[in-house]
């Protein structure tokens, strides 16, 4: 990739910032999902990986999953509302199947939201553990 050992060392030690083009080249060259998440964290300033760096069970990823489940449920919402307003004697087998599918989507959405809540609770616990004496660390805003 035409990268000198000294350049890579400087990037790893923080002596120099890695140029964006080089970082993206390296990411594509390595073709590793974990590294892609680390690059995304670096570029966006968001934590996308859990502290154990193995799973992606954190609020941001759980939020995306919950939004997907909500979207799938909402896609059925109008049809289900029409069925709910039908008289019982005009409900068809297809209507029942659609409402059952809606119920399944609603359950999956609820499970995703509960997973997101648990992920947030775990993140808060981790924040507390990472702080000295469980306190909140305030950053200094002095001039550099």
Residue pairs with C-beta under 8 A, 6 or more apart in sequence:
1 25
1 26
1 29
3 22
3 26
7 16
9 15
10 16
11 17
11 18
18 26
20 43
23 39
23 42
23 43
24 39
27 35
27 36
27 39
34 49
34 53
37 48
37 49
37 56
38 49
40 46
40 48
41 47
41 48
41 49
46 60
47 58
47 60
48 56
48 58
48 60
48 61
49 55
49 56
49 58
50 56
50 57
50 58
51 126
57 115
57 119
58 119
58 123
59 116
59 119
59 120
59 123
62 112
62 115
62 116
62 119
62 120
63 116
65 112
65 115
65 116
66 109
66 112
66 113
66 115
66 116
68 112
69 105
69 108
69 109
69 111
69 112
69 113
70 109
70 112
72 105
72 108
72 109
73 102
73 105
73 106
73 108
73 109
76 98
76 101
76 102
76 105
77 102
79 98
80 98
80 99
80 102
83 91
83 95
83 98
83 99
86 95
128 134
131 137
